[in-house]
Amino acid sequence: MENEKISSDLPVRLDRLPWSRWHWLVVVGLGTVWILDGLEVTLTGAMATSLSQAGSGLDITTAEVTGAAAALYITGACSGAVLFGFLTSKYGRRRLFTVTLVIYMCAAAATAVSTHAWWFFVFRFVTGVAIGGEYVAVNSCIDELMPSAHRGRIGLAVNSTFWLGALGGALLTPVLLDPQLFAPHLGWRLAFALGAVLGLAVLWVRRHVPESPRWLLSRNRVDEAKRIVESIEARVQNGTRGRHRELPAVTHAVTVHRNNGSRPLGTTLALFRDYPSRAVLCLALFIGQSFLYNSVTFGFGAILYSFYDVPGGQVGYFLAAMCLGNLTGPVFLGGLFDSVGRRAMITATYLLSGVALLLTAALFANGLLNALTLTVCWCVVLFFASAGAASAYVTASEIFPSWARSTAIAVFYSAGTLVGGVSGPLVFASLTASGVVADAVLAFAIGAALMIVAGVVAAFCAVSAERRGLEEVAP
């Protein structure tokens, strides 16, 4: 019987837990995959010009790396999100975030040994499939395990670790592309092989992360859910060095909807039928941030090369500065999403990033920027945009019921990313490759407009989910 109701205090028991060493274990085990994604994307963007040069071992152009290969990666991520989103809903979070990580490691290793452009394209697509599946399974699980008082800042922090990987990729690029250290056909291969090795370390940490009790309740596996919650409570109570911690009392139960069926289309239609304003919100947030971020991460190196003659081997330093701007945004603003509130902060971060990007476009159009000052301007834009982009994933995860959570993340991530994430690299590549200032300004303006529109939508449609249990946010 689908959507039968169950009354349980297990979600409340998870939400009232104080922050503990066990929660850090979950964050490290699940959040580290974004480091891998950031590493992959940044290495590809920073190495675009080097991959196209003679001696790289690939017959490929810079535009194909930043355009076609980037679009295939994003298309794969969308496909993987949809596929694994439905499978996560049916088979559980834990099983699927293990499968997707194994696929990622295999695809990264295969990319490292590419000998033809088509091979490179195929395994960029497969890598994207794995990363898309990771987004769904990990975001579903981490929101369902985090205490409600910390869910916003932790969600932002986890999703922003993408930029820690991007920073690593940016700093590695000058080293791996140095002909004094590595031959042109070897450096980029080592970069992709590194992703596969790091994936093994992540897989080892994840063995300690349990299945989501909320998902188990939605499948009527109450006894399993209870055992996991009791185990978590015991670990939190024991604390560190044997110090016992008293847990707050549980005063009420919540209603959880069962869903024993597996009807992806029906679940998708239910999202738009039962939560229309929330669906519009998620689409707007994902389209805006996907266009902006996929354009910048895949195309910024080409901009520096085309307009400022920055050598390919030096692009990594500029990207490293941008990564720091992205990392600091969620660090300094994350706590405000739990105190000031979701609606105010989502609206503010999207609007401010869009306005800052319009100002950057105006300065660029008038020839007032060089490679360094353009990077500084982008750091300001991305300081706000990174917090807003991370909040999109948190929003899609927390404003829909447990039985539809993974499907919701998959649907809105995929739809938004297909519109913004695929079109962004293609538009940016075509406009910036021309070397015409007006074309690049147009690309900047499109990204700014999409972020501003998303901010306006958030002002009207965002949900006040701060410090509330998931079952209360999405009844």
C-alpha positions, 0 to 999 in steps of 0.5 A, a space after each residue: 500500500 503506497 503512502 501509508 502513514 507511520 508514526 515514529 520518533 526516530 527522525 526526532 531523535 536524529 534531529 535533537 542530537 548534539 554535534 559529535 565526532 560521529 557526525 564528522 565521520 559522516 561528513 568526511 565519508 560522504 562529502 569528500 566526493 565533491 573534492 573529486 568532482 572539483 578536481 576533475 572539472 578544474 583539471 579539464 578546464 585548466 589543461 584544455 590548451 595543453 591537451 590540444 597541443 602537439 605531443 599530448 597524445 590526443 587529437 583534440 582542440 581546446 574548444 572541444 575540451 571546454 565545449 563538447 567534452 564539458 557538455 558530455 560530462 554534464 549530460 552524463 551527470 544529468 543522466 546519472 542523477 536520474 538513473 541513480 535517483 530512482 535506484 536510490 529511492 528503491 534500493 537505499 542511499 548506502 548501496 547506491 553511493 558505493 556503486 556510484 563511487 566504484 563507477 567513478 574510479 573506473 571511469 577516471 582510470 579509463 580517462 587517464 589512458 585515453 588514446 583517441 578523442 572519442 575515448 576521452 569523450 566517452 569516459 568523460 560522459 561515464 565519469 559524469 554519470 557517476 558524479 550525478 549519481 553521487 550527488 543524489 545518493 549523498 545529498 539524500 543521505 547526509 540531510 537525513 542524518 544531520 541534526 536539524 540545527 546544523 543541517 543548513 551549514 553542513 549541507 553548504 559546507 559539504 557541497 562547497 568542498 567541490 572547491 577544495 578539489 578544484 583548488 587542488 586541481 588548480 595547484 597541481 596543473 602547473 606542476 603536471 604541465 611543466 615539461 621539465 617534470 613530465 612529458 606532454 602526454 604524461 602529465 594530464 594522464 597522471 592528473 586523472 589517475 589521481 582521481 581514481 586513487 583518491 576514490 579508493 580512500 573515500 570508499 574506505 572511509 564510507 564503510 562506517 556510514 550507515 543506511 538512512 533511518 528515514 529511508 528505512 522508515 519509508 520502506 517500513 523497515 522500522 526495526 532496522 531503522 531503530 537499531 541504527 538510531 540506537 547505535 548512533 545515539 550510543 556513539 554520540 553519548 559516549 563522546 570522546 575519551 569515554 566522556 558520557 553526554 546526556 541527550 535531550 529528551 524526545 517529546 513527540 513523534 512525527 508522521 512518515 509516509 511509506 512508499 513501497 512502490 517504484 514508479 519514477 514517473 508518478 513520483 516526478 508528477 507528484 512533485 509538480 502537482 503537490 509542490 508547484 512553487 517548490 518545484 519552480 524554486 528548485 528549477 530556477 536555482 539549479 538553472 542559474 547556478 549551473 549555467 554560471 558555474 559550468 561556464 566559468 569552471 570549464 571556460 575561464 582558462 580559455 578566457 585568460 588565454 584568449 584575451 590576456 595571453 596567459 600561458 596554459 601552464 599558468 592558468 592554474 594559479 588564477 583558478 586557485 585564487 577563484 577556488 579560494 573565493 568559492 571556499 570562503 563564501 560558504 564558510 563565512 555565510 553558511 551559519 547565516 542559513 541556519 540563523 537568518 534563514 533560508 529565504 533571506 540568504 538564498 535570495 541575497 546570495 543569488 542577487 548579489 552574485 548576479 549584480 556583481 557579475 554585471 559590474 564585472 561585465 561592464 568593467 571588462 567591456 570598457 577594458 578596465 581589467 587585466 588577468 589579475 583584476 578580472 580574477 579578483 572580480 570573479 572571486 567577489 562574484 563567486 563568494 556569494 554565488 558559491 553559497 547560493 549554489 550550495 544552497 540549491 542542493 540543500 533546498 532540493 533535498 530538504 523541502 520534499 518528503 523522504 519517499 520522494 527526496 532522491 527523485 526530487 534531487 535527481 529531477 531538479 538537478 538534471 533539469 536545471 543542469 541540462 538547461 544551464 549546465 550543458 548550454 553554459 559551456 557551449 555558449 561560453 566556448 563559442 562566445 569567448 573563443 571568438 576573441 571579441 570582447 562584446 561576445 564575452 560580455 554577452 556571456 557574462 550578462 546571460 549568467 548574471 541574468 539567470 542568477 538574478 531571476 533565481 534570486 527573485 524566485 527565491 524571494 517569493 518561493 523559498 521555504 523557511 526550513 532552518 532549524 526544522 525537522 525534515 518531516 515538518 518542512 515537507 509534511 
